[in-house]
Amino acid sequence: MGGLASAAPASAALRNEPVTAAPGDRGAAAVGGGAGLERQRRRKAAASRQLLRALGEAYGRMLFDDGFGGVHADPHPGNIVLAPGLLGVRVGLVDWGQTKAYDLSMRLRLARMVEALCAAGDADGRAGSDEVAAAFRGLGVRWNSSLPEAEQRAAVAATATEWYDTLPMPAPYSPDPTSPGYPVLALQELSAFPVELVYFVRATQYLRAMGGFLGVEWSLAEVWRPHARRLLKRHGHRPEAWAYTLTGIGDRQIGDGIDAR
C-alpha cells in the first residue's frame, strides 16, 4: 500500500508546537544571540519529542488496539509523512510493504512485556524483575548460557530493553551488535527465537535510532503502556487467548507449555 490514505491507522496528531521552525526563528537567533539559539534548541527538542511520541502512539494503536494488530516494519524517515492540519501536524506512515500482523496471543505477550518493563522501572529494577524475565521467556525466546543466573537475568533485562523499548541500555551493555557489551552475547546461544518477532524488533530499532539521532531520551514502552493495559484488560482473563504455537530458529515449534500469563 502507499500514499497518505494508507497511513490512516498509523496516524497521531502533534499538538501545540510545529515540527518545523517558524520563519522568524533564524532572525530571532541572530538578533538574540545565545538566548535566541537556546529558544530554537528548546523548540527543536519539543518538536522532536512530539514527533517520537506521535509515532509511538501510532504503533501502540496499530499493535494493541483491536483492528490491525500488527506493525509497520519499515519506519525509516522516507516512509514518514508530515501533513499540516488545523490542530498542528499529523504524522503518517506510507509504504506498507513490510508489515506484520500478529495473533491475539502474541499481542497479549507483547503487552505483558511492555507492562513488565514499565512496572520494573529503572535498569536495576528490570535486572531483578521476575516479571521481565517471565515475559521475555513467554515470547518464546530460549537460550543456552553457562553464566551465573544473576548475569543471565541482567542480560535478559538489557535485551528486553533493546528489543521492546527505546531507553538507553544499562551499563555495561551496549546496543551495538558489534560490541562485546551487546547483551545477546551474554546469553551465548539463542536456541529459539520466533521469526515473526524480527519485524517487531526491526521497527523498534528504527524508533530507537531516531531518538538517538534527535538527541531525545524517551521510553517507547511508556507510550505503549496504556494501549497494552487495555488489551490485557479486554482479553488477558481468557486462558484460550494465550494459546499459540510459533516457529522458531531451526523450524522448531515452540510455545507449547509456555504460560505467559
C-alpha atoms as one frame of an Amber mdcrd trajectory, in Angstrom:
protein
   0.000   0.000   0.000   1.145   3.550  -0.473   0.003   7.125  -0.118  -1.112
   9.119   2.898  -4.509   7.426   2.990  -2.842   4.090   3.769  -1.292   5.702
   6.829  -4.681   6.338   8.416  -4.422   3.514  11.004  -0.995   4.795  11.984
  -1.830   8.475  12.426  -1.495  10.573  15.556  -1.745  14.336  15.941   1.114
  16.535  17.086  -0.141  19.337  19.245   0.967  22.836  20.298   4.365  23.156
  18.595   5.052  22.843  14.858   7.560  20.248  13.767   9.439  22.789  11.636
  10.862  26.048  12.942   8.824  29.221  12.443  10.071  31.543   9.670  11.302
  34.124  12.175  13.405  31.748  14.240  16.667  32.325  12.392  16.336  36.065
  12.626  15.493  35.839  16.306  18.540  33.675  16.879  20.741  36.166  15.036
  19.373  39.146  16.972  19.085  37.434  20.330  22.441  35.687  20.195  22.744
  32.848  22.702  19.221  33.364  24.026  17.774  33.056  20.530  19.754  29.909
  19.835  18.600  28.439  23.138  14.955  29.124  22.279  15.466  27.461  18.922
  17.110  24.466  20.596  14.183  24.109  23.020  11.651  24.334  20.193  13.501
  21.686  18.216  13.692  19.403  21.266   9.966  19.846  21.964   9.056  19.154
  18.329  11.308  16.074  18.282   9.664  14.691  21.415   6.216  15.267  19.946
   7.180  13.537  16.711   8.554  10.498  18.542   5.556  10.332  20.849   3.186
  10.555  17.882   4.983   7.665  16.187   4.915   5.699  19.436   1.180   6.319
  19.806   0.621   5.239  16.220   2.414   1.947  16.881   0.553   1.473  20.158
  -2.752   1.765  18.330  -1.611  -0.449  15.457  -0.380  -3.229  17.708  -2.586
  -3.264  20.792  -5.905  -1.739  19.795  -8.299  -4.247  18.260  -8.189  -3.903
  14.487  -4.942  -4.257  12.540  -2.988  -5.895  15.374   0.473  -5.605  13.889
   3.368  -3.331  12.945   4.727  -1.377  10.012   8.247  -2.811   9.967   9.984
  -0.175   7.839   9.557   3.237   9.557  12.657   4.912   8.133  12.386   8.700
   7.587  11.484   8.267   3.910   8.305   6.437   4.959   7.198   9.076   7.476
   4.845  11.768   6.158   4.128  15.042   7.939   0.811  16.638   6.982  -0.069
  20.146   8.281  -3.534  20.424   9.784  -5.709  22.880  11.677  -4.602  21.489
  15.050  -0.924  21.010  14.310   0.888  18.417  12.232  -0.217  14.845  11.657
   2.344  12.108  11.211   1.631   9.134   8.984   3.401   6.074   7.622   3.476
   5.079   3.952   4.838   2.086   2.011   3.299  -0.825   3.893   5.247  -3.487
   2.013   6.985  -4.745   5.167   4.088  -5.289   7.526   3.374  -7.962  10.099
   0.068  -8.775  11.783   0.093 -10.841  14.988  -2.413 -13.187  16.515  -4.048
 -12.276  19.813  -1.707 -14.493  21.821   1.433 -12.725  20.568  -0.156  -9.320
  21.108  -1.013 -10.269  24.693   2.538 -11.496  25.286   3.985  -8.278  23.875
   1.573  -6.302  26.061   2.737  -8.259  29.084   6.366  -7.489  28.158   5.596
  -3.768  27.961   3.788  -3.801  31.301   6.622  -5.731  32.974   9.270  -3.282
  31.723   7.275  -0.252  32.841   6.390  -1.735  36.233  10.030  -2.644  36.924
  11.152   0.946  36.335  14.859   1.653  36.059  17.659  -0.632  34.881  18.284
  -2.094  38.343  14.604  -2.868  38.779  14.405  -4.528  35.395  17.515  -6.636
  36.000  15.990  -8.041  39.192  12.432  -8.412  37.938  10.896 -11.885  37.790
   8.126 -10.460  35.611  10.536  -9.122  32.980  12.298 -12.498  32.798   8.995
 -14.403  32.629   7.577 -12.097  29.942  10.782 -12.468  27.901  10.523 -16.252
  28.037   6.794 -16.033  27.382   7.530 -14.562  23.968   9.220 -17.813  23.007
  12.884 -16.819  23.295  15.202 -19.575  24.571  18.947 -19.571  25.162  21.779
 -21.729  26.452  24.251 -19.957  28.738  26.793 -21.090  31.296  26.847 -17.716
  33.067  25.515 -17.336  36.626  21.768 -16.854  36.881  22.078 -13.230  38.032
  24.181 -12.334  34.978  21.751 -14.088  32.663  18.844 -12.211  34.228  20.636
  -8.876  33.776  21.376  -9.733  30.136  17.732 -10.695  29.580  16.573  -7.355
  31.029  19.037  -5.434  28.850  17.983  -7.382  25.745  14.320  -6.759  26.544
  15.074  -3.045  26.885  16.748  -3.045  23.472  14.046  -5.041  21.697  10.907
  -3.680  23.352  11.798  -0.159  24.496  13.900   2.840  23.478  15.530   3.774
  26.796  19.346   3.768  26.911  20.965   0.416  27.518  22.042  -0.114  31.137
  25.768  -0.337  31.872  27.824  -2.321  30.989  25.716  -3.219  27.945  25.702
  -1.604  24.507  23.071  -1.603  21.725  25.861  -2.006  19.150  25.721  -5.613
  17.838  29.458  -5.453  17.086  30.332  -4.512  20.667  31.468  -7.113  23.225
  28.913  -5.470  25.518  25.970  -6.448  23.334  23.606  -8.198  25.803  22.563
 -11.028  23.479  26.199 -12.190  23.553  25.855 -12.770  27.298  23.046 -15.216
  26.538  25.687 -17.058  24.468  23.367 -19.133  22.264  19.800 -18.418  21.223
  18.200 -21.828  20.814  14.790 -20.457  19.836  13.557 -17.130  18.536  10.112
 -16.603  16.954  10.808 -15.433  13.416   7.733 -13.203  13.456   9.407 -11.035
  16.090  12.028  -9.968  13.522   9.550  -7.465  12.091   8.727  -6.103  15.535
  12.369  -5.687  16.586  13.182  -4.080  13.234  10.538  -1.420  13.877  11.670
  -0.691  17.439  15.290  -0.349  16.302  14.278   2.329  13.806  12.405   4.190
  16.544  15.375   3.835  18.916  17.745   5.164  16.236  15.505   8.155  15.545
  15.552   9.090  19.218  19.343   8.854  19.238  19.675  10.982  16.099  17.339
  13.648  17.502  19.078  13.592  20.875  15.895  12.657  22.740  15.771  10.109
  25.546  12.300   8.585  25.630  10.528   5.366  26.521   8.501   3.690  23.790
   7.218   1.196  26.361   5.743   4.009  28.486   3.934   5.405  25.432   2.591
   1.931  24.685   1.619   1.126  28.273  -1.994   2.456  28.201  -2.690   0.578
  24.956  -1.086  -2.607  26.316  -3.120  -2.381  29.525  -6.371  -2.034  27.607
  -5.588  -5.144  25.569  -4.734  -7.123  28.709  -7.929  -5.934  30.385 -10.070
  -6.900  27.382  -8.581 -10.298  26.635  -5.994 -11.284  29.249  -8.502 -13.048
  31.516  -9.335 -15.665  28.865  -6.912 -18.657  29.001  -7.628 -19.609  25.395
  -6.433 -16.179  24.219  -2.872 -17.042  25.276  -2.626 -20.348  23.398  -0.248
 -20.392  20.446   2.447 -22.312  18.563   5.280 -20.396  16.948   8.058 -21.345
  14.549  11.497 -20.574  15.945  15.116 -20.965  14.877  15.683 -24.216  13.001
  11.939 -24.579  12.366  11.442 -25.832  15.904   7.945 -25.498  17.230   7.940
 -23.556  20.461   5.256 -22.230  22.718   3.747 -25.487  23.940   3.525 -25.397
  27.676   4.589 -21.750  27.947   2.425 -19.856  30.397   2.931 -16.136  29.846
   0.001 -15.024  31.974
